[in-house]
Each structure stands twice: as structure tokens, then as C-alpha cells.
Amino acid sequence: SQKIEQNSEALNIQEGKTATLTCNYTNYSPAYLQWYRQDPGRGPVFLLLIRENEKEKRKERLKVTFDTTLKQSLFHITASQPADSATYLCASRGTGGFKTIFGAGTRLFVKA
Amino acid sequence: GAGVSQSPSNKVTEKGKDVELRCDPISGHTALYWYRQSLGQGLEFLIYFQGNSAPDKSGLPSDRFSAERTGGSVSTLTIQRTQQEDSAVYLCASSSLAGSLYNEQFFGPGTRLTVL
């Protein structure tokens, strides 16, 4: 079945460092990948979208890459801040329908 | 303008009862999605609406689950004869289809359902 996998272990980093989160997909070739942020008790909030023909996308301190050979997207937060602490979700539309597939998310903790 | 709203925010019910969860999407958004999120898990797709029709119901876990959308706006997710495994947060999202099927989804705050 079509799957998106993210590292289930929480990522702990020091303020000011770059956080790198991984998203791997299996059994399909998504036309795009989206990244969302989710805070406890809230719905996800869209951050960035990258299409399969784009290698890299940037928005302020965020950078996303898409490697169709490795079947992987990397999400980077540079100069991280405690306010960046949240769960980050990777998502894409599956093939053959309108279903959106989400990864389980990676929890990021940024320490001051 | 207003974002996606959902009601109730919390619902506690007894096993076997029916529940209705409501979603008010962003005005003008033609696409509407329902998801379920269990504790510590990712979002599980349930159903997708385009206008009032549901071209993708592939995520509904059983025939106890149904959803409708009227007037291309408000949507209701109904769970009949609730079971304890139905306990989860139910999230609704809407999206504008203008120009692209890749458009971002705007999520509501969710309804936390607890089945005792």
C-alpha cells in the first residue's frame, strides 16, 4: 500500500542549530509533497509544498528538498527557535483517487 | 475571513450511541476532507468531497461511518453505534480547487470523540 514514513523518534536540538526532518514514501510516486506543522490540540497548518520536478524550495528559515531517486523529502529549519517546537507532518495525495496520505509526524523540541 | 470551524470541540458518548460531527469550511472552498487522528498517530483519511458529491470514500472504516455535505458548504460526519475504537480526534479540512489540485488544506481544530 502507498505509505509515507517519518522518523517516529522525537528530535531534540539546541536553539540556533538546523533541524532536519525526513520523509520517505513507498509504493507510489507522488507528484508533490506537502509539509504541515501541528501544535498540541490544534489542526495542522500548511508550511510548504514541493513538486516532483523541483529539487528544492525555500520559505524564510524553511527549506524542503525532494529526491525522487531516494524517494525522500528532507525538511530543514535553520536558526531554530524554541517556538519551532511542534510536530511536523509530511503529506501527499495518493495515486488513483483524492486520498491524502499523511506520515505520522516527527516531534521537534528546540531547547533554549 | 473565518477559518474552518468544527463542532462540538469535545464529545463524550456511550458505546452504541450515534454521534454527529459538524464541519463549516472556509467560504468558497469546494474541496472538503475528513480525517481521523488517534493519539500519537498521523492523520487517517476518511472521505473527500468536491462540492456536494464524494468521489472518494475509500477511507471510511466501516458502514457505521457516513458523511454528507449540503449546499457545497457544511458537512456532517455521522458515526452509528459507536465503538470504543472510534475514540479519536476527527479533523476536517477545506481547500480551494481554483487552479490546482495541489492546493494547501486548511484544517479546523478538530472534535475529540471519546466513547466510553
Interface residues (C-beta under 8 A of the other chain):
Chain A: I4 Q6 A31 Y32 Q34 G41 R42 G43 P44 V45 F46 L49 R51 L89 A91 R93 G97 F98 K99 T100 I101 F102 G103 A104 G105
Chain B: V4 Y33 Y35 G40 Q41 G42 L43 E44 F45 Y48 Q50 P55 D56 S58 G59 L91 A93 L101 Y102 E104 Q105 F106 F107 G108 P109 G110
